[in-house]
């Protein structure tokens, strides 16, 4: 393969240019010497990096940017930075043209190089290209590919402000990667090493297996995330669109955004990007009034346009909202009559029908064509993009502004989730929907008129055991209660165990799959086993539907004893276990632990190895010599990881061995769950 001299520069240059684009937009709003200094550093870094790889055009453009930024240090007030933004536009074109060298034919490469390497992470670009036509549906090959990389197609021209930011983003290109082969190889190694776990003389392999599991999980997540893009990568381009549209229309507009950390399939964001540009442009052209009109109406002279992104189960909702005058429905009615769209029954059209006409396209309420509006092209682009993705568009409008919401399904998304155990089942709930986690003893379950409920902050919340919701056998002990918030309210879900928080990649289920409505999608664990991810809205609805007769009794499991001379370790382990729903008692020495055993029966014991007096090995040996306590499961927690220590722990009767240097909360809870349920 030809050497790629832009291999690292390509990624660095994109980040630097994006930083300058956003920084210039921020600098137009306020005088900030620190921001100017940061932008100068970005330009200087780009100039040096471009010089090293021999890219003369970017070197010259970075130098021009330094010339633009230098005088701003003494600027008394914010000013328009059209020149700087035009330079950014040119930089964007050059960075987009940094293509990777074509690989050599397969026959010409050595056998060991046949496997393709992971591609660069996807990076979305600001709006800088001509409108290429209506959005296209994702191809089957892209939708089915487990991984993909995103490369930017170069644009041919760059328009000058104030219209540069009004243009559409160029198409994104998807390329399959070879990470499937890597995953397959790691899975084979993982399966082979797991077979060794059963050999008594190979207990030392446990640590290596655990390490391999973590590595496999990380590689699998990284591979899936190659298909994902943070929605915030589109915000800079949308802010540029709002800024340039306002300048062209003689208006003042502030752009704000939220939800930029939501990560979705890059193809979904690519298909929606043109629609978002149209929404922002229409908000400025049709919604926001001229400054003098806003002042007369009692509003601030500066209008506001907001883009908000929310992940709702298997769907992503993007709302564009402005604080303008709202849609003039009577003007829409008159325009429809002029165009002959509803001449026969225009007077009888209601609000929803008039908004439907706006979404059809070919209709404008402006009396003249401007650079940004007046041709009747706009919301039909939004409608078509939603239709291609199988989504919908809703509009709310009034004298205080308009909110247009696009909701589309997404085949894959990244979220932080709380893993729960119910019987033999493990499921996850998006962490953003979790409002509280508590032991069942802290929140009493009562029988209300509509079924079981939990009293929380003087509010009664419907309750349902997760095991019953999942159709699992047993697992109705509900040692922990998780309060979940959906769009229609709260619900309390009972679980056997809370297993911890993890960042997961969720795949949507195929249409028509016979899956319970509470399941949003699935996430793969380290071994490739699919785990259900639950929809908060459906969970709330399902909990409300549980009749009183189905309430599960709350069992009181035996407490867990922690024996450790370190206060920090005791407190950490107590916090983890109590959050997972266990009752915990503490002992600061092996001697104190043995005394507690004469007073209480425990379900499991966590014991440190290195303690003054009787150490952990001696404690477990003594435990096994006492018939009333000989069967209590015990886990050693230590900083020692030598094979002889592992073997000694097994010899005295420890069922688990946790090394502090490789401490994994999820693995610890999973180990405890298996031992307690034996």
N, C-alpha and C positions, 0 to 999 in steps of 0.2 A: 504493500500500500504506500502511496506517495506520502511524504511527510507533511503533516498539517501544521504549518507555522502559526496558524490562527487558533489552535486548539484551545488555549486558555484565554487568549486575547478576546475571542468571540464573546465569551461569557462576561468577562470584565468590562468590555466596551459597552455591552448592553446595559449593565448595571450603572455604569458611569453616566451614560446618556440619559437613562431614565431619571437618575438623580438630578441631573441638570435641568431636565424638563420640568419636574415637579418644583425644584427650587426656584426657577424663574417665575413660575406662576405664584408661588408664595411671596416672592420678592415684590411683585406688583401690588401686593396688598399692604406691605409694611416695609419700613426701612430697618434693616437688621444687619449690622456689621458682621455678626457671627455667621449669619447665613451667607453673606457675600464671601467671607473667608472660606467657608466650606465649599462653595461653588468654585472658587478659584482653585482650591485643592483638587476638586474633581477634574477641572479642565486641565490642570497641570499634570495630574496622574495620567489622564487620557493621552495627553501630548507625549509624555515620556514613553508610555506603553506602545503607542502607535509608531513612534520613531524606532523602537527596538525591533518591531516586526516588519518595518519598512513600509508602513501605510502612510504615504505622503499626504493624501487628501485629508485624512483625519487629523494628522499632525498639524496641518495648516488651519483646519477648522477649529481645533482646540486652542491654537494661538489666537485666532480671531475672537474666540469666546473670552479669553483673558483680556483682550483689548476692550471688549464690551463691559466686562465686570469691573475692571480697575477703577474707572471714574465714579462708579456707583458708591464707593466708600464715602464720598463727600456729598452725596445727593441729599438735599434737605427734606425731600418727601418722596413717596412712592411714585413711580412713573411707568408708563408702558414700555415693555421690553420686546417690541416686535422684531428688532434686529437679532437679539439673542435667541428668540424662539425660531426665527428663520434658520439660524445656524444649527439649532437642534434638529430641525427638519432635515437639513442636509446630512447631518451626522447619522440620523436614523436610516436614511437611504443607504449610506455606505456600510453601516453595521449590518443591515439586513442582507447586503450583498456578500457578506463573508461566508461563502458556502464551503462546506467540507470537500476535500478532494475526492473524486470518484474512486471507489475501491477497485483494485485490480481484479480481473476475471478469476473466478473460483479455481479454475484449472491451473492458474499461474501462481497460486499461493501455496505455501507448505501446509500439510495436513493439520498441524497444530494451530494454525492461524485461521482455520475455517470458521470457528465460532465467532460471531460478531460481538463487538464490545458494547457495553451500555451506552446509550446516547446521552446527550446533554439534557439537563432538566428543562422542561418547557418554560419558555419566557414569552409572555404576551407583550405586544408592542403598542405604543400609542397610535391613535388614528392618523394615518398619513398616506392614504392611497385612494385611487378613484373607485367609485361605486361600480362593482362588477356585475350587478344583477341580483335577482332574488336569491335568498339563501338556499343552499342545497342540503338535502337530508344526509346524515352521516352514512357512509357506506357500510355494508355488512362486515367487510374485513376490518375496518376501524373499530366498529362497535364490538367485535369479538376479540380483538387483539388484547392480550393481557397487559402489554406495555406499549408505549408509543413515545416518540420524541417529537418535538415541534420545532420546525425550522421556518424562518420567515422568507417569503418571496420578496425580491426587491421591487421597489416601485420605480416608475420611469421618470416622474416629475415631482416637483415640490411646489405647491402654490404659495404665493406670498400672503402674509396676513393682510386683512383680517379674516380671510376665508380658509386659511390652511387647516385650522382645527376643525372645520366643518366637513372634512372629507372622511371617507370610509376607510377602515383598516384593510390591509391586503390579506389575501387568504392565507391560512396556515396549512403547512404540509405535514402529514403524519408519516413516520417511517418506523416499521417494526424493528425491534431490537432482539438481541440474542440472549436475553436474561432468562428465557424459559429453559434453555440448556443448562445454565448455571443452577437454576432452582432444581432441575431434575437431578443433576449430579449431587447436589447437597442433600437432597431427599434420600438418595441411595445410600450415601454415607451415614446419614442420620438413622436409617432403618438398620443398617449393619451394626452400628455402635449400640443401638438399643437392644439388640439381641444379646450383647455381652453383659447387659445389666443383670441378667438372671444368674450369672456365674458367681458363686460365693467368693471365689478367689480373685474376682475382678471388681471389687467394690470401688476401687480407686478410679475406675472409668466414669463413675457418676459425675464428677466435676467436669470432665471433658464433654460428657453428654449434655450437661446443662449449658455449657458454653456454646456448644454447637446449636442447641435449640434457640438460644438468643440470637446467634448469628443468622440462622436460617430465617427466623422471624423478621430480623432487620432487613435482610436481602429481599424477602418477599414483599415487605411493605415498601421498600425503596422502588422495587420494580413496578408495583401498582401505582405509586405516586408519580411515576413518569407520565402517566396519563392525566394528571391533575394539575390545575392551574388555580392560583388564588384569584378570586374575582377582583381583588383590589388592584391587580395588574392593569385592569381596564380603566381605573378611576382617573389616572393622569390624563389620558386621552379625552375622557369625557369632560374633565374640568377645562381642558383646552378648548373643546367644542363650545362649552358654555361661555367661556371668556371671549372667544372670537365672535360668536353669534351676538353677544351683548354689544361688543364694539361696533359691529356692522349695523345694529339696529338702534344705536344711540341710547342704550339702556345700561343700568348698573345691576350686576348680578353676582351674588356670592354662591359658590358651589360647595356643598358638603356631602359627605358619604359615610356609610356605615356598613359593616359586614364584609369588609374586604378580606378578612382572614378565611372566609368560607372557600373551600377548595372543591372544585367540580371538574368533570370531564372537560378537557380543553376544547373538544369539538362542540360541546354545548355552548361554552362561552364564545367561541368563534362565530357560531350561527347567530347568537343573540347580539353580538357587538354592534352590527349595523342598526339593529332595532333600538339599542340604547342610545346610539348617536342621534337617531331621529327623535326619540323621546326628549332628550335634552334640548335639541334644536327647537322642537315644537314648544317646549315649555318656555323658552326665551321668546320666541317669535309670537306665539299666540297667548301665552299665559301672563308673563310678567309685563306690567304696564310701564310706560315711560316714567322717569323720576318725578316729573311735575304732577302727573296723574296720580301716582301713588301718594304723594304728599297731600293732595286734595282729598284723597279717600281716607286719610288718617293712617297710612301705612308708612314704614320706613322707605326712604328714597331708593334704597338698594333692595332688590328682590332676592329671593332665595330659591335655589333649585337643589333638591336632595335626591341622591340615589341610595337606596337601602336594600341590602341583600340578606335574605333569611333562608336557612335550610329547614324545610318542613317535611320531615320524614323522607320519602323518596322523591320529593319535589323541591325545586328551588324557586323562590319567589323574589322577584326584583321589582321594586316600586320606584317610580320617578314621580316626585311630588314638587309642586311649586306653590308659592303663596300669592299667586296672581289673581286675576279677576274671574277665573273659571271659564268654562266653555259657554259661549253665547249661543244657547240652543235656538233662539229665535233667528239669529243670523244663519245658523245651520239650516233651519227650515227654509229661509228665503233663498239660500244658495242652492238647496235641493230643487226648488221650483225653477230657478234659472237654468239649472242643468237638465231639467226634465226627469230627474230621478224619482220624484214622488209628486208629480204635478196633479194627479187625480185625488190623492188623499193626504196632501201635505199638512193640512190643518188638523187632521186626526192623529198624526204621529205623536206618540208619547215620548218621554225622556229616553228610555232605553232604545227605542227605534231610531231616534235622532242620533244618539251616540253610535249606533250600528252603522248609520250612513257615514259618519266620520271615519270609522274603521274600514269602510269599504274602499276609501281612496277616491281620487278624482274630484274631490270637493274641497273648496277653500272658502273661508269667510273673509279673506283679505281682498281689498279692492284693487290692489296692484301687486305685481310680481317684484320681489326683492331678491337679494343674494341668498337669503336663507329660507324663504317661504313664498307661497302665493301660487304654486302650481298644482296644488291638490295632491302632492306626494308626501307621505309622512307616516301616518298611523297604519296605512295598509301594509307598509314594510314591517311594522311591529306585528300586525295580525298574521302575515305570512310566515314570519320567523317562528311565532308560537305554534302555528299550524304544522310546520315542518317537524317540530320537535314533539308534537302531540300535546301541546299545552293550550292555555287559554289566556285571554286578555280581559281585564275588568277595568272600568272607569268610574271614579267618583269625582264629582265636580260641584262647585258652589262658589259663592261670592268671595270666599277666602282662599280659593285655590283649587287645583286639580291634582288628583293622584291616579296614575295609570299603573296597573299592576300586571306583570307578566309572570305566570306560573307555568313551569314546564317540568316534566320528569327528568331526572338525571340518572344515568346508568351506573355511575360510580361517584363516590364522594368520600372525603376524609373528615372524620369527626373524632373528638375525644369522647370516650364512652365509659360508663360504669358497668363492670361485669358482675353479674349476679348468678348464684347457684340455686337451683330449685330441683330437688331430687337428684337424678342423674343428668339433668339438663343444665346447660350454661347459656345465658343470654346476656345481651348488653342493651343499655338504654343511653341515648345521647346525653352527655353530661350537661349540656345547656338546658335540658328539661328537668334536671334533678334539683329539687329545692331543699331537701333535707334527708339525712340518713341517720337512723337511730335504732337502738335496741328495742325489741318489742316490749320490754319491761317499762321503757320510758314513755311509750305511747299506748295507752290502754285501748284494746279493741272492744267496742260496744255494739250492741244490736240496736240499730236505728229502725225507723219505720220502713225504710227502703232497702234494708239489708245491713250487713256489717259495715262499721265505720270507725274512724279514728278521730279523736278530739285533738285538735291542734290550734293553739292560739284562739280559743273560743269559737272555732269553726269546725263543723263536722265534715269529714272528708270520706268519701266512699273507699272501702277497703276490699282487696281481693288478693288471695295468695297467688304468687306467680306460678307455682306448680299447677294450680288449677287452670289458670289462663293458658298455660302452654300444653295442657292435656297430659301432664306428667303424672306418673303413679307415685304416690307418697309425696314426700317433700313438703308437707303442709305445716311444718313446725313453725315457720315464719319467725325465725329468731331475730331477723332484722326487718325493719320497715323503711322503705324508700318512698318519699313523697315526690310525685312527678307532676309537672305542670304541662297541660295541653292547651290548645286554643280555647277550649270550653271550660277550663277550670282545673281543679286539682284532684288527684287520686293517690291513695296509699297502696303500695304494692308490697306484699310480704314475701321475703326470700329466706332460704335456709342460710345462705352465706353471702356476704359482700366480698368479692374477690379482688377489687382494686380498680384503678383507672388506667386506661391505655388509649393510645392514639391508634385508631383502626381505619381501614379502608373498606367502605361498605359498597357491595355490589347489589344493584336492583335485581329483583327476581323476574323471570320471564313472564310476559303477559299470559294470563290464563292458568298460571301455575296454581295447583290446589293447596294454597297456603292460607293460614289463618290471617284475618285482616290486621291483627296486631303486629305482624311481622313486616317491617319495612324492607329489609334486605338481609344479606348475609355477609359476614366477615370471616376470613380464613385464619385459623390459629397457626402456630408454628409448624404443625404437622399437616397443614392443608385441609383440616376438618372444618366444614362450614358451621359457624355459630350464628344463630338468629340475632338480628338487631331489631329492637322493637320500636314501633311508632308511638310517640307520646300521646298523640291525639286519640289513637285507637285504644291505647291502654286505659286512658281516662274513661272512654265510652264503655269499654269492657268491664271495668271495675264498677261502674254505675249499674250495669246490667246483672251483677251477681245477686241472686236472691238471698234472703236471710238464711234459708236452709243450707246453703252451701258454705257457710262460714266455717273456716278450719280452726280447730283448737290450737291454742298457742302452747307449745311444749316448752318446758324449762330444761334446757340441756345442762349437763354437769359443767361446772366452771373449769377453766384452764389455770394451772399453776405455773407462774414464771419464777424461776430460781436463778438469780444473777446478782453478783455483788456490785455491778455497775448501775448507778442510778439512771444514767442516760439510756442504757440498753433496756432496762426495765420499763422506763416510761415510753420508749419508742415501741416496744413490742406490745405494751398494754394499749397504746393508742390504736395500733393496727388491728388488734384482735377485738377491741370493743367496738371499733367502727364497723367490723364485720359481723357484729351481733353476739359475740361471746361474752360471758361473765368471766372476769379475770381476778385472780388473787396473786399477791406478790410475796416473795421471800428473798431476803438479801443474802442468804447463805444456805449451803446444803443442810446444815444443822437445823435452821429454822424451817426449811422445807420439810424435813422429816417429822418435825413436831406438828406441822399443819396436816400432814397425812394422817395423824392420829385423831384429828378433829373433823375432817371433811373428806369426802370422796371426790376425786377429780376425773374429768373426762380425758385429759391430756396434760403432759408436763413439758415445758420448755426449760432446759437447764444449761447453764454456761459450763464449759469445761474447766477453765482456769479460775479457780476460786481459792481463797485461803482456807485452810482446814481441809475438809472433805471436798475433793474436786468433783467435776461432773461425772467422770467414769465411776468413782466410788459411790456417788449418790445413786446412779442407776443400778449398780451392783447390789446396793443395800435394798433398793426398791424391789428388785426381782426376788430377793430373799424373803420378802414378807408376803405370805399368801393372799391377804386381803387386797394388796396393791400390785401384785406381780403382773397383772394383765393390763395395767394402765399404759397407754402408748407414751413414749418419751422421745423427744427430739433434742439432740445436742446442738448448741449454738456456740461457735468458737472461731477464733482467728487462725486456728491450725488447719492446714489442708494437706498434710503429709499422708501418703498411703497408709503408713503404720497407724496413724491416728484414726483414720476411717475404719481400718480393720479392728482396732481396739474397741471403737464405739459399737461396731456390730457384735463383737464378742461379748460385751457386757449386756447386750439386749436393747440397744437404741434402735428405733424404727426409722429415724431420719437424722441427717447430719447437715447443718446449715453453716456455711463459711461466711463470716461477717464481711470479708472483702468482696464476696460475690453475692451480697444480700439482694434478694429479689422478693418484693412484697407479694406479688401474685403467686410465685412459686411456693412461698411459705404457706399462704392461705390455702392453696390447692393441696399441699401435703397434709395440712391439718384437717381439711375437710375429708380427705380420704381416710385418715386414721380415725377420726371421730365417728364416721359413719360405718366403720367396719363391723 
